[in-house]
Amino acid sequence: MVYGEVCHIEDVEAGAVRHNPNLDRNAINSETNLVLLCHKHHKLIDAMPQKYTVAWLKKIKHKHEIQGIIDINPAQAQSAR
């Protein structure tokens, strides 16, 4: 069984990891602002917002949509535990 979490790339909530006060409520749940991640990688990405920026997430999402699965290396995945 595959488990995933639908995650926001940017969020309107103050204090959110990738807060964007200019994002409106319609855009928050748009397909372009959502990405499916496993819990472990969701945690890792939110814990390292300087590395996993909005631009990086959008780039990797686009790459995934074109090519398929994109791996985060085992060392990064291990650090998310």
LUMMIZA-596218 format. One record per atom (N, C-alpha, C): x, y, z; atom name. Coordinates in nm, 2 decimals. Layout:
! residues N
R_c1_c2_c3_zaza
R_X_Y_Z_CA .
...
//
This chain:
! residues 81
R_c1_c2_c3_zaza
R_0.08_-0.12_0.00_N .
R_0.00_0.00_0.00_CA .
R_0.09_0.12_0.00_C .
R_0.05_0.22_-0.07_N .
R_0.12_0.35_-0.08_CA .
R_0.05_0.46_0.00_C .
R_0.12_0.52_0.08_N .
R_0.06_0.63_0.16_CA .
R_0.12_0.76_0.12_C .
R_0.05_0.87_0.11_N .
R_0.10_1.00_0.07_CA .
R_0.02_1.11_0.14_C .
R_0.09_1.22_0.15_N .
R_0.02_1.34_0.20_CA .
R_0.02_1.45_0.09_C .
R_-0.09_1.51_0.08_N .
R_-0.11_1.62_-0.02_CA .
R_-0.05_1.74_0.06_C .
R_0.05_1.80_0.00_N .
R_0.12_1.91_0.07_CA .
R_0.12_2.04_-0.01_C .
R_0.11_2.15_0.06_N .
R_0.12_2.28_0.00_CA .
R_0.26_2.32_-0.03_C .
R_0.29_2.37_-0.14_N .
R_0.42_2.43_-0.17_CA .
R_0.44_2.56_-0.10_C .
R_0.34_2.64_-0.11_N .
R_0.33_2.77_-0.04_CA .
R_0.20_2.77_0.04_C .
R_0.20_2.85_0.15_N .
R_0.09_2.86_0.24_CA .
R_0.06_3.00_0.28_C .
R_-0.07_3.03_0.30_N .
R_-0.11_3.16_0.34_CA .
R_-0.10_3.19_0.49_C .
R_-0.10_3.08_0.56_N .
R_-0.10_3.09_0.71_CA .
R_0.03_3.15_0.76_C .
R_0.02_3.25_0.85_N .
R_0.14_3.31_0.91_CA .
R_0.21_3.21_0.99_C .
R_0.34_3.20_0.98_N .
R_0.42_3.10_1.05_CA .
R_0.44_2.97_0.97_C .
R_0.38_2.96_0.86_N .
R_0.39_2.84_0.78_CA .
R_0.54_2.84_0.72_C .
R_0.59_2.72_0.69_N .
R_0.72_2.71_0.65_CA .
R_0.75_2.79_0.52_C .
R_0.67_2.79_0.43_N .
R_0.69_2.87_0.30_CA .
R_0.57_2.96_0.29_C .
R_0.56_3.05_0.39_N .
R_0.45_3.15_0.39_CA .
R_0.46_3.24_0.28_C .
R_0.34_3.27_0.21_N .
R_0.33_3.36_0.10_CA .
R_0.20_3.44_0.13_C .
R_0.21_3.56_0.19_N .
R_0.09_3.64_0.22_CA .
R_0.02_3.69_0.10_C .
R_0.08_3.68_-0.02_N .
R_0.01_3.73_-0.14_CA .
R_-0.07_3.62_-0.21_C .
R_-0.06_3.50_-0.16_N .
R_-0.14_3.38_-0.21_CA .
R_-0.28_3.39_-0.17_C .
R_-0.37_3.38_-0.26_N .
R_-0.52_3.39_-0.22_CA .
R_-0.57_3.25_-0.19_C .
R_-0.68_3.24_-0.13_N .
R_-0.74_3.12_-0.09_CA .
R_-0.77_3.02_-0.20_C .
R_-0.80_3.08_-0.32_N .
R_-0.82_2.99_-0.44_CA .
R_-0.69_2.92_-0.48_C .
R_-0.58_3.00_-0.48_N .
R_-0.46_2.94_-0.52_CA .
R_-0.40_2.84_-0.42_C .
R_-0.43_2.85_-0.30_N .
R_-0.37_2.77_-0.20_CA .
R_-0.39_2.62_-0.23_C .
R_-0.51_2.58_-0.27_N .
R_-0.54_2.44_-0.30_CA .
R_-0.54_2.41_-0.45_C .
R_-0.48_2.50_-0.53_N .
R_-0.48_2.47_-0.67_CA .
R_-0.38_2.36_-0.70_C .
R_-0.39_2.29_-0.81_N .
R_-0.30_2.18_-0.85_CA .
R_-0.16_2.23_-0.86_C .
R_-0.14_2.35_-0.90_N .
R_0.00_2.40_-0.91_CA .
R_0.07_2.43_-0.78_C .
R_-0.01_2.43_-0.67_N .
R_0.05_2.46_-0.54_CA .
R_0.05_2.33_-0.45_C .
R_0.01_2.22_-0.50_N .
R_0.01_2.10_-0.43_CA .
R_0.11_2.00_-0.48_C .
R_0.16_1.92_-0.39_N .
R_0.25_1.81_-0.42_CA .
R_0.22_1.69_-0.33_C .
R_0.23_1.57_-0.38_N .
R_0.21_1.45_-0.31_CA .
R_0.35_1.40_-0.26_C .
R_0.36_1.38_-0.12_N .
R_0.48_1.34_-0.06_CA .
R_0.45_1.23_0.04_C .
R_0.54_1.14_0.07_N .
R_0.53_1.05_0.18_CA .
R_0.55_1.13_0.31_C .
R_0.51_1.08_0.42_N .
R_0.52_1.15_0.55_CA .
R_0.67_1.19_0.58_C .
R_0.76_1.09_0.55_N .
R_0.90_1.11_0.59_CA .
R_0.96_1.23_0.50_C .
R_0.93_1.23_0.38_N .
R_0.98_1.34_0.29_CA .
R_0.91_1.47_0.32_C .
R_0.78_1.47_0.35_N .
R_0.71_1.59_0.39_CA .
R_0.78_1.66_0.51_C .
R_0.81_1.57_0.61_N .
R_0.88_1.62_0.73_CA .
R_1.02_1.68_0.70_C .
R_1.09_1.60_0.61_N .
R_1.23_1.65_0.58_CA .
R_1.22_1.78_0.50_C .
R_1.14_1.79_0.41_N .
R_1.13_1.92_0.33_CA .
R_1.09_2.04_0.41_C .
R_0.99_2.02_0.50_N .
R_0.95_2.13_0.59_CA .
R_1.06_2.16_0.69_C .
R_1.14_2.07_0.73_N .
R_1.25_2.09_0.83_CA .
R_1.36_2.17_0.77_C .
R_1.37_2.17_0.64_N .
R_1.49_2.24_0.57_CA .
R_1.44_2.34_0.46_C .
R_1.36_2.44_0.50_N .
R_1.30_2.53_0.40_CA .
R_1.41_2.61_0.32_C .
R_1.53_2.63_0.38_N .
R_1.63_2.70_0.31_CA .
R_1.68_2.62_0.19_C .
R_1.68_2.49_0.21_N .
R_1.73_2.40_0.10_CA .
R_1.62_2.37_0.00_C .
R_1.50_2.34_0.06_N .
R_1.38_2.30_-0.02_CA .
R_1.29_2.42_-0.04_C .
R_1.33_2.51_-0.12_N .
R_1.26_2.64_-0.14_CA .
R_1.14_2.62_-0.23_C .
R_1.06_2.72_-0.24_N .
R_0.94_2.72_-0.33_CA .
R_0.99_2.69_-0.48_C .
R_1.10_2.76_-0.52_N .
R_1.15_2.74_-0.65_CA .
R_1.19_2.59_-0.67_C .
R_1.26_2.54_-0.57_N .
R_1.31_2.40_-0.58_CA .
R_1.19_2.30_-0.59_C .
R_1.09_2.32_-0.50_N .
R_0.98_2.23_-0.50_CA .
R_0.90_2.24_-0.64_C .
R_0.88_2.36_-0.69_N .
R_0.81_2.37_-0.82_CA .
R_0.90_2.30_-0.93_C .
R_1.03_2.32_-0.93_N .
R_1.11_2.26_-1.03_CA .
R_1.11_2.11_-1.02_C .
R_1.12_2.05_-0.90_N .
R_1.12_1.91_-0.88_CA .
R_0.98_1.85_-0.91_C .
R_0.88_1.92_-0.88_N .
R_0.74_1.88_-0.92_CA .
R_0.73_1.87_-1.07_C .
R_0.77_1.98_-1.14_N .
R_0.76_1.98_-1.28_CA .
R_0.84_1.86_-1.34_C .
R_0.96_1.84_-1.29_N .
R_1.05_1.73_-1.34_CA .
R_0.98_1.60_-1.31_C .
R_0.92_1.58_-1.20_N .
R_0.85_1.46_-1.17_CA .
R_0.73_1.44_-1.26_C .
R_0.66_1.54_-1.29_N .
R_0.54_1.53_-1.38_CA .
R_0.59_1.49_-1.52_C .
R_0.71_1.53_-1.56_N .
R_0.76_1.49_-1.69_CA .
R_0.82_1.35_-1.69_C .
R_0.91_1.33_-1.59_N .
R_0.99_1.21_-1.59_CA .
R_0.95_1.09_-1.50_C .
R_0.87_1.12_-1.40_N .
R_0.83_1.02_-1.31_CA .
R_0.90_1.04_-1.17_C .
R_0.92_0.94_-1.10_N .
R_0.97_0.95_-0.96_CA .
R_1.10_1.01_-0.95_C .
R_1.11_1.10_-0.85_N .
R_1.24_1.17_-0.81_CA .
R_1.27_1.13_-0.67_C .
R_1.39_1.07_-0.66_N .
R_1.44_1.02_-0.53_CA .
R_1.51_1.13_-0.44_C .
R_1.48_1.13_-0.31_N .
R_1.56_1.20_-0.22_CA .
R_1.66_1.09_-0.17_C .
R_1.79_1.12_-0.16_N .
R_1.88_1.01_-0.13_CA .
R_1.86_0.95_0.01_C .
R_1.91_0.83_0.04_N .
R_1.88_0.76_0.16_CA .
R_1.93_0.84_0.29_C .
R_2.04_0.91_0.28_N .
R_2.09_0.99_0.39_CA .
R_1.99_1.10_0.43_C .
R_1.93_1.16_0.33_N .
R_1.83_1.27_0.36_CA .
R_1.70_1.20_0.41_C .
R_1.66_1.09_0.36_N .
R_1.55_1.02_0.41_CA .
R_1.57_0.98_0.55_C .
R_1.68_0.93_0.58_N .
R_1.71_0.88_0.72_CA .
R_1.70_0.99_0.82_C .
R_1.75_1.11_0.78_N .
R_1.75_1.23_0.87_CA .
R_1.61_1.28_0.90_C .
R_1.51_1.23_0.82_N .
R_1.37_1.27_0.84_CA .
R_1.30_1.19_0.95_C .
R_1.36_1.09_1.00_N .
R_1.30_1.00_1.10_CA .
R_1.30_1.07_1.24_C .
//
